[in-house]
Amino acid sequence: MSEDFSLSDFVQRALPLAILGIALIGAPLLIFEPEGLPRMRSLSKELAQVRAENAELTRDVSKLRAEVRELRDDPAAVERIARGKLGLVRKSEVVFQFGKPR
């Protein structure tokens, strides 16, 4: 019976030490392997870039929505774009074209 007690006592003391030893060796290996901490850092950088790009795209969408709203509600805006970007004129207007200066 004293052998069982000493074996049980040994297991009770050695098992936590063995688990601690495995954890002390295994944790750094898992952290510093390519799929560990370096991967997490690169994913964090990528996430920050994606969030910045998403914020920029959100600003662009807001600007485009405002432009659509303006074109829908303001006839002067439609005329401004027709004149500026498309080069259109009214039927009652006369267009003068000048040559390039020499």
N, C-alpha and C positions, 0 to 999 in steps of 0.2 A: 504494500500500500504506500509506503514511503516513496517508492519509485514512481508511482502514478502521480503523487503530489509533486515531486521534483520535476517530472516531465510536464505536468500541467503548469507548474510555476515557470518553467523554462519557456513554454509556449506563450504564456501570458506576458512575459517580459520580451521575448525575442520577436514576436509577431509585430508589435507596434514599431520596434526598431527596424525591422525589415521593411515595413511599409514606409517608414520615414526615409530610409536609405533609397528605396526605389523612387520615392517622390523627389528627393534631392537630386538624383541623377536624371530621372525622366523629365521633370518639369523644364529644366533649361534646354534639353534636347528638343522638346516639343515647341518651346517658345522660339528658339533660334533656327529651326529648320525653315526651308523656303516657304512652306505653307503656314508658318506661324506669325511671329511679330513683323517681319519684313512685308509679308503679304498684307497684313492688317494696315500697316503704314501706307502702302501703295494704294490700297482701297480707300483709305481716308482721304488721300490727296485727290484721287479720282472723284470721290463723292463731292469734295469741295469744288472741283472744276465743274462738275455736272450741275451743282446748285447755282454756281455763278452763271453758267450758260442758261439755265432755266430762268433765273431772274432777268437776264438780258432779253430772252425771248418773251417773257411776260410783259416787259416794258414795250417791246416792239408790237405785241398784240394790242396793248392798250392804245398805243399811238395809231395803229391801223383802225381800231374801232372808232376812235375819235374822228379820224379822217372820213370813215364811212358815214358816221352820223352827220358830219358837216356836209358831205356831198348830198346826203338824202334830204337835209333840212334847209340848206342854204343855196339858192340858185346862183348867187354871186360866186360861190366856191366852184361850182360846176363851170361857170363861164371863165373863171380864172385859170382853171386847169385846161379847158379847151383852147384858150388863147396861148397860154404859156407852153404847154407840152405838145399840143397837137398843131399849133400854128393856125387855128381857125379864126375867121373874121366874120362879122355880120354882113348881110347882103347890102346894107346901106353904107358900108364903109368902103373907102378907097385905099388900096394898098400901094405904097411907093416902095420900090426896090432900088437901092443905091448900089453902085459898083464899089469894089474895094478901092480905097485911096491908093494912088501910085506914089 
